[in-house]
């Protein structure tokens, strides 16, 4: 699992997306004051960074599980179609 420039850019875009949501919450007043319910720019940025990192780890896991092959024959959770000519309904 090597973090490439494309992967780092994807994580950065996720963090910036979270920052944009947090900035909007701060501007609208939802992220501050006595009626603040959840988060502002820092929390949303961290959540975006976390989401981007988990997405990168998940995609790296899928590539490792596939053995870096385009077919998904080695992923154990994928349902496979029954073989042709076999017994069926």
C-alpha positions, 0 to 999 in steps of 0.5 A: 500500500503506497500512497500515490499523488492521486491518492493524496489528492483524493484525501485532500479533496475530501478534507477540503470538502469537509472544511467547506461544509464546516465553513458554511455551518459557521457562517450560518450560525449552526456551528457556534453559540449556545444552540450549536448542535454538532460541529464547525470547520475544524471538526468537519475538516477532520471528518473529511480527512478521516473519510478520505483516509478510510476510502483510500485504505478500503480501495487499497484493501480491495486491490490487495484482496484482488491480487491487483487483478481486474477480475474480482474472483478472489474477493470472498464477499462477492456473490458469483453467478451459477455456472452455466449448465449446472443444476438450477431452478 
